[in-house]
Amino acid sequence: GVAVPDGEAAPAVRFAFEELKLVLEPGGAAGLAAVLTGKVPAKGRNVAVVLSGGNTDPAQYARIINGEL
């Protein structure tokens, strides 16, 4: 298992929105955050990441997307 703090989950949510056109809640982006931060090594490997959940407060989501969180 890998721990991902909120400060690493928010950029993953933003990445999913901007690059993948997906709406994710921070908890649903934890696996993506682990890969993006290098906590789970992915270079040269085939990696599957489960992305889930859109159950997030709209105001908080807007702050994440705008880079405020």
Buried (B, 14 or more C-beta within 10 A) or exposed (E): EEEBEEEBBBBBBBBBBEEEEBBBBBBBBBBBBBBBBEEBEEEEEEEEBEBEEEEBEEEBBEEBBEEEB
